[in-house]
């Protein structure tokens, strides 16, 4: 291993649901029920990660997506 990259990935469980909400180090957000699909999306950066624009919510779509882009 070469050392830390400084990239932070965050996955939160949405209480009362089977949904995971992930935030990539680039700020893109994604929801999925399948944890494998969530990590595949995160690790595929930048593929499927739209540029974050002010006032915009979730980004990305694809397999396992449970939300709509806002």
N, C-alpha and C positions, 0 to 999 in steps of 0.2 A: 504494500500500500504506500502511496506517495505522500499522504498527509491530507489534512482537511482542505476542502474546497471553498468553504464559506457558504455553500448553498443550503438553504433551509427548505425542507418539504414538510408540510403539515397536513395531517389527516385527522378529522374530527368525526365522531359518530353523532348523527342527529338524533337526540333522545326521542324515544317513542316511535322510532321508525327503524327500518333496515338499511337506511341510507348513510353513506359516508360522504363527507364534504372535504375535498382536498384543495390545498392551495400550493401552487408551485413557487419556487424561488423567484420566478419572473412576475408573480402576481396573478397569473391566470388561475381560474377556479373551475372545478369540475365536481359533479356528483355521480355516484355509482353505488349499486348495491353489492357488487362483487369486489372484494379487496384486491384481487389479482388484476382486474381491469383498471382499478384506480392506480396501482403502482405502475402498470404498463404505460398508462397515460402520462404519469409524472416523469418516468424515466425516458419517455420518447421526446422530451423537450428538445427543440422547439416545435416539433410536429404536433399539430392539434392545439397549440397554445396561441390564441390570438393576442395581438398587442393590447395591453390594458389602456383604456381610454377613460378619462375622467367622467364620472357619473354612470359608468357601465358596470353591470353585475357580473354574473357567471360567464365564463368563456369556455370554448371547446365543446365538442360533441363527438359522438361516436359510440362505439360499443359500450353498453353499460350506462350511458347517460340517462339520468332521471329528470333533469331539469331542462328548462328552455333558456337560451341566451336572453339576457335582459337588455 
